[in-house]
Amino acid sequence: MTVGNGATSESAARLTEILERDSAFGGSFGDAETLVDGWHPDLNQDTYTPSGGSQHLPDSSSELRRTMASHVHQLHYNQNRSALARAITKTVETLKGLQALNSKWPAHYPSVQRSDSQEHAEKDDGRPQSRPGLRNSMTLFDSNNQIVDTSSPPRPSQPKRAGTSIGDMKSSAESSSSAAKRPIPEPRLVTPQLARDFSILKIDLKMGNAHQTDLVHSLEKGSISALLGGQIEKTIRHLQMIRERIEDTASKVLVTGDLNAGKSTFCNALLRRKILPEDQQPCTSIFCEVLDVRENAGIEEVHAIPVGHKYNRNDERTYRVFKLSKLEDIVSDNEHWAQCKIYIKDIRAVDESLLSNGVVDIALIDAPGLNHDSVITTANFAKQEEIDVVVFVVSAANHFTQSAKEFVFNAAREKAYIFVVVNGFDTISNQKRCKDMILKQVSQLSPATSKESDELVHFVSSNGIPIPSEQFSTTGSGGSGSGSGGPDGDDDDDDPNKKDKGKGKQAKENQRDFSQLEASLRRFVLEKRARSKLAPAKTYLLNLTSDLDNLATINRDVAQAEMDRVSKELADLEPQLEQAKKATNEAGEGTDTTIEEKVTEIYDYTRDSLNKTVVNVAEMDFGIEYPGFLMAYSYAEEVKLAMIDELSHCISECEEHARQQTVAGVNAIKSLGILHLGNSFPDFSYRPENMYRRQKDLLARQANIEVEFFDFFDFGSLWERQEKVAGTSVAVTVTGVVAGRLVGGVGWMDGAVGAARIVGSNNLRRMIIPGLVAGVCLVAAYALTSIPTSLPRRLSAKLATQLALLDYSHVNATRISSEVRRALKYPADTLRVGLKRNHEKMVALKKDIGKTRGEAEIARKFFTNLVRESGEIREGVRRVDLEGPPAGTAQMGRL
Ligand SMILES: Nc1nc2c(ncn2[C@@H]2O[C@H](COP(=O)(O)OP(=O)(O)OP(=O)(O)O)[C@@H](O)[C@H]2O)c(=O)[nH]1
């Protein structure tokens, strides 16, 4: 059967069952009679069996009740402990979740803008306001050695976060998407109460003289969340430590008090063995921990821990082993030894013993007497988390000295309850006055202890407790060990019988008082250790879950606000994105069309202009005078050059036209760019004069033609004229016709044939030679006279043929328009790239905002759940009742 530590024992489970049947820890336990009568018979079969072996079973009803009360308390304790351990596990999981989320979505931590009035208020009383509901109590001694309570007034109510925080939050909640665009917003302002409401998760910044909240305010979001992450990690570690502590079954009882108050004597009396050295002079100078021998493999010995070493029982290098008889030398030698562990066999019955009571392992620690120097050391020792109970031994004769007051005041802040042993009560003649004075002092030093003074303040004489057998004694000095100690107030009584009777009565009373002390101490350790062991865990969890609730509520609201904001941003972005996409397509197509149109227009214009010029060049008057037959060749050269010049001029004019059109095209693309991209479209300047800088000479060379002999005579045109005149009259005379034709210079062949017919063949034969001569002369004369008319035509035709061969118009139109295309390509490409980038940027922004929204949604869900979870954990922790044993059991235990 398992009793005590770990999971609920079998008997305890049965007990719960019975208790449940018994109207939920109801009144039947309050009544001793009904308890015994109404007890389930099975319970007697499953009576608590002490582990010590030598101990006896409880044989009286009061012992049974006490044992049962212990079981109930143990059960109650175990239930509370399991509930707290579960709450710790759940909280650690929750914190780990928060940690993970904080690394992805930096949690918001409220910061405060301190108003001057707040700052002054804090400066006035020199400390910040306390948390709501938790009084920041501070007790001081006044000049009359009276205690002055300077508790700050409790804060009126829980902070209101809803209204004020949301509004502010919306204005400053950030997202990664907008971070780049906007200056980093100031951290969201919340009510000062809310910021100060953090206790466990408070970010503690100590940097120079700057105030913590000011620093938090000035830090950027990432740094704050990193600090919060560190704080969460610390909290998780602390929670794990608390869990270890509440799961640890060992309880440590520190016995401390003034020098020579009788601490060692008291410990020996509790153990019923003379273990610790007792002396009239101060002797204990190191902390002596008395443990059950079972923890040292059943061997009684002392482990002295040298100064600077950390004790590990399994590592003999960390201590030195001595016999119990050497204890006196060890405890007084604080130069060599820092502490000692004393393993002893407990000779007492399990229901009486403190060390091995079968329920919880208790270690008694005898501390050095308090003096001015040791107060702080001992107070620090008492603060150690493994110290569950502080037993303060006061000398009945000296009351609380200044050192004692200082110590109790400090310890009372850490441990709400202190077990006070007023020792040496036998030496006091006016015991009532002594009691009143000491109880008054206790009420001032530790109000909580004072409230339960019946249980927690005891007046005894430790040296009057009989030590059953001397065989266990290790110390030669000290008290009588025979229960001889008693008040000497009756010493003047000469009657030996009366004297013995009085002493005997006092010894009995003292033993009864000491027994009550022991019972109370056991209850205090066993039954109320929840207050020392579980209460810190409960308080810590309550504070932590409250912090978590605050943090979660704030962050849930921040995440919701961020979601709303980014959703709106997304909604606003959607049409912009659509517009950008449309603009990209439109502008792309628009520029293409613009370029194509311009290029085509310029090509057509150039080609037409050149073709027209080539056609018209023959008819053009270049203003060149015909110098006569002899200068005909140079005339022909001049005409030719003028023609080429005209062509060249035409090309220049086409190029100029192309330049103008290019400038117009560039401007049109620029306008498109500014329209769609605004200022982000580069403002480049275009230089049309840089176009068509080469190629002109080449063109001139290509168009060059040679002037030839036949260029001067336009036979084709002569023939053409003859064709037109033929047939108009056949009835003209040969001469007239011939002469007329010859003079007219046209249709001379017809004339010749007609003349031959009229003249007859003989005459004709005679006339043929001179006629021919005359004809040739006439033709030559005609041809020579028609040079100014026929030469340009011939040259122009020749030029046209040359240019046609070169595909001159097309080549030039292509050249000019290609350069236009090239010139327009740069702004068009710039526009296209800009629009593409703009669109891509918007797509990226949308993705970014979408990501932010997703993260905010995850955060909102997480924090919504965290609000619920922290509330549930908090409720579970709140239900853990450490204030006392279940109804009826306390009364039962005292019976
Ligand atoms: N009359 C009387 N003397 C006591 C009582 N308790 C202890 N003494 C005596 O007081 C002296 C000091 O006792 P210790 O137990 O050594 O005192 P202590 O507080 O352990 O001393 P330090 O640890 O050295 O500070 C011894 O001589 C004890 O016999 C008591 O109840 N009545």
The ligand as an SDF file (V2000), in Angstrom:
LIG
                    3D

 32 34  0  0  0  0  0  0  0  0999 V2000
   15.9370   26.0750   31.6440 N   0  0  0  0  0  0  0  0  0  0  0  0
   15.9740   25.7610   30.3990 C   0  0  0  0  0  0  0  0  0  0  0  0
   17.1590   25.6970   29.7890 N   0  0  0  0  0  0  0  0  0  0  0  0
   17.1880   25.3290   28.4770 C   0  0  0  0  0  0  0  0  0  0  0  0
   16.0180   25.0340   27.7770 C   0  0  0  0  0  0  0  0  0  0  0  0
   16.3360   24.7040   26.5140 N   0  0  0  0  0  0  0  0  0  0  0  0
   17.6750   24.8000   26.4150 C   0  0  0  0  0  0  0  0  0  0  0  0
   18.1780   25.1860   27.6050 N   0  0  0  0  0  0  0  0  0  0  0  0
   19.5520   25.4220   27.8570 C   0  0  0  0  0  0  0  0  0  0  0  0
   19.9770   26.5300   27.1090 O   0  0  0  0  0  0  0  0  0  0  0  0
   21.3400   26.3780   26.7130 C   0  0  0  0  0  0  0  0  0  0  0  0
   21.4710   26.6100   25.2380 C   0  0  0  0  0  0  0  0  0  0  0  0
   20.8250   25.6010   24.6050 O   0  0  0  0  0  0  0  0  0  0  0  0
   21.1600   25.2240   23.1220 P   0  0  0  0  0  0  0  0  0  0  0  0
   20.1850   24.2000   22.6480 O   0  0  0  0  0  0  0  0  0  0  0  0
   22.5630   24.9120   22.9370 O   0  0  0  0  0  0  0  0  0  0  0  0
   20.8710   26.5710   22.4450 O   0  0  0  0  0  0  0  0  0  0  0  0
   21.0350   26.8980   20.9210 P   0  0  0  0  0  0  0  0  0  0  0  0
   19.9750   27.8610   20.5460 O   0  0  0  0  0  0  0  0  0  0  0  0
   21.0890   25.6770   20.1270 O   0  0  0  0  0  0  0  0  0  0  0  0
   22.4140   27.5870   20.8970 O   0  0  0  0  0  0  0  0  0  0  0  0
   23.2340   28.0650   19.6510 P   0  0  0  0  0  0  0  0  0  0  0  0
   22.8560   27.1530   18.5480 O   0  0  0  0  0  0  0  0  0  0  0  0
   24.6120   27.9320   20.0230 O   0  0  0  0  0  0  0  0  0  0  0  0
   22.8190   29.4510   19.3690 O   0  0  0  0  0  0  0  0  0  0  0  0
   21.7190   24.9650   27.1190 C   0  0  0  0  0  0  0  0  0  0  0  0
   22.4500   25.0030   28.2570 O   0  0  0  0  0  0  0  0  0  0  0  0
   20.4150   24.2890   27.3800 C   0  0  0  0  0  0  0  0  0  0  0  0
   20.5000   23.3280   28.3990 O   0  0  0  0  0  0  0  0  0  0  0  0
   14.7750   25.1120   28.4730 C   0  0  0  0  0  0  0  0  0  0  0  0
   13.7030   24.8670   27.9660 O   0  0  0  0  0  0  0  0  0  0  0  0
   14.8350   25.4830   29.7960 N   0  0  0  0  0  0  0  0  0  0  0  0
  1  2  1  0
  2  3  2  0
  2 32  1  0
  3  4  1  0
  4  5  2  0
  4  8  1  0
  5  6  1  0
  5 30  1  0
  6  7  2  0
  7  8  1  0
  8  9  1  0
  9 10  1  0
  9 28  1  0
 10 11  1  0
 11 12  1  0
 11 26  1  0
 12 13  1  0
 13 14  1  0
 14 15  2  0
 14 16  1  0
 14 17  1  0
 17 18  1  0
 18 19  2  0
 18 20  1  0
 18 21  1  0
 21 22  1  0
 22 23  2  0
 22 24  1  0
 22 25  1  0
 26 27  1  0
 26 28  1  0
 28 29  1  0
 30 31  2  0
 30 32  1  0
M  END
$$$$
